[in-house]
Amino acid sequence: MIAVELQVREVVAAFNSGKHADALRLCRNALNDNPDDAVLNHLLAAGSFAVQDFVTALDCAEESLKARPGNPATLFLAGRAARALGRLDLAESYFAQLPVAFPDALAELARTFEQNGKRQQAAKAWQRAFEIDPSSREAAARLGRLLWEAGDFENARERLEFAVKADAPHSAWFDLGLARQDCDDLAGAVDAFKTALARKPDDPQAQFNLGSALQQLGDMEGAIGAYRDAYALSPATLGMIANVLSSGRNGLLFLNKAELRSFLSR
């Protein structure tokens, strides 16, 4: 037992010093003598995950769980490794076993639900995460997006307004713009899309939505400028621009897409 403890300390010291290759070598050598040791298997899993060897990380985490079933840190690691490998159902099963109070447990479960296309379950997980930590901007932002997708625009807007109080990413501001636009707060939507573009100027979707909101406000000059920027960034936006110009408020008509393409390219 003393020998194993010394080996564990050596592995941890090497890993914490940034010597990942040495840590992995020491860990494998130690496991040759103690293949079933839970701590050594967990350490090899963590070290392998750090160098993006997710197959070994998952294998070793699962080996560790045989000796220490229910260990939160190992369950978390196994879930992350499984998610990195695209084994989303398996990742869900590990994250779901974590205590709710374990840091990032619900967030990881919610992220996995989203990645697995389970939007309703993701929304519930983000809601629980937000209830446990009302200061979580990520939980508010993701919940807001999912509520918007479900058509609950007012609650989506409320969550997203909270999410962008701090230094929020482009995606949160973009989603807030969508929610504001669907709540008929067009001036607020314009501000949100402009803020999103300040963080990510090369987003054609944000440029398009900015144009749409400006068009609804009657600012056709600004709208056309935004549509031109969107088209310059991505010619694939041509169809969307054609639709909103021909059917939206304060629109314009063009005989065909070639004419519109020429207009946007000026």
C-alpha positions, 0 to 999 in steps of 0.5 A, spaced: 500 500 500 505 504 501 508 503 494 502 505 491 501 511 495 508 513 493 507 511 486 501 516 486 504 521 489 510 521 483 504 521 478 501 527 481 507 531 481 509 529 474 502 531 472 502 538 476 509 540 473 506 539 466 510 533 464 504 529 462 508 524 458 512 522 464 506 522 468 503 517 463 509 513 463 509 512 471 502 511 471 502 505 466 508 502 470 504 502 476 498 499 473 503 493 471 503 491 478 496 494 480 492 493 474 485 494 479 487 500 483 482 505 482 486 511 484 491 509 478 486 508 473 483 514 475 490 518 474 491 514 467 484 516 465 485 524 467 492 524 464 489 520 457 484 525 457 489 531 458 492 529 451 486 527 448 486 520 448 479 519 449 479 512 448 484 510 454 481 515 458 474 512 458 477 505 458 481 507 465 475 511 468 470 505 467 476 500 470 476 505 476 469 505 477 469 497 478 473 498 484 469 505 486 462 505 483 459 512 484 465 516 485 463 523 482 470 525 480 471 518 476 463 519 473 465 526 471 471 524 467 468 518 464 462 522 462 466 527 458 471 522 455 464 518 452 462 525 450 468 526 446 468 520 443 460 521 441 458 516 445 452 521 448 447 516 451 453 513 455 455 520 457 448 521 459 448 515 463 454 517 467 453 525 468 446 522 470 449 519 476 452 525 479 450 528 485 446 535 483 451 539 487 457 536 484 460 542 480 458 542 473 454 536 473 447 539 471 451 543 466 455 537 463 448 533 462 445 539 459 450 540 454 450 532 452 442 532 452 443 538 447 449 535 443 444 528 442 438 532 440 434 532 446 432 539 446 426 538 452 431 534 456 436 539 455 432 545 457 429 541 464 437 540 466 439 547 464 433 550 468 435 545 474 442 548 473 440 555 473 435 554 480 441 551 483 446 557 481 442 563 479 448 567 477 450 562 472 450 566 465 451 560 461 445 556 464 441 562 463 443 563 456 442 556 454 435 556 457 433 562 453 435 559 447 431 553 448 425 557 450 426 561 444 426 555 440 420 552 443 416 559 442 416 561 449 419 568 447 417 572 453 421 567 458 426 566 453 428 574 453 428 574 460 433 569 461 437 572 455 437 579 458 440 576 464 445 572 461 448 578 457 449 583 463 456 580 464 461 580 458 457 575 454 459 571 448 456 573 441 451 567 441 448 570 447 447 577 444 444 573 438 439 569 441 437 575 445 436 579 438 432 573 436 427 573 442 427 581 442 425 581 435 419 575 436 417 580 442 416 586 437 422 589 441 425 591 434 430 597 437 432 592 442 433 587 437 437 591 433 442 593 439 443 586 440 444 584 433 449 590 433 453 587 439 453 580 437 456 583 430 461 587 435 464 580 438 463 576 431 463 581 425 463 575 420 457 572 422 452 572 416 446 570 420 447 576 425 447 581 419 441 578 416 437 578 422 440 585 423 437 587 416 430 584 418 429 588 424 431 594 421 427 593 415 421 592 420 423 599 423 422 602 417 430 603 416 431 601 409 437 604 408 440 600 414 437 594 412 440 594 405 446 595 408 446 589 413 443 585 407 449 587 403 454 585 408 450 578 409 451 577 402 458 579 402 459 574 407 455 568 405 452 568 398 447 562 401 443 568 404 440 570 398 434 566 398 433 569 405 434 576 403 429 575 397 424 572 402 424 577 407 424 583 402 418 580 398 414 579 404 416 583 410 414 590 412 417 595 408 420 591 402 422 591 395 421 587 389 425 584 384 424 581 378 429 575 379 434 573 383 439 575 378 437 582 379 437 582 387 444 579 386 446 585 382 443 589 387 446 586 393 453 586 390 453 594 389 
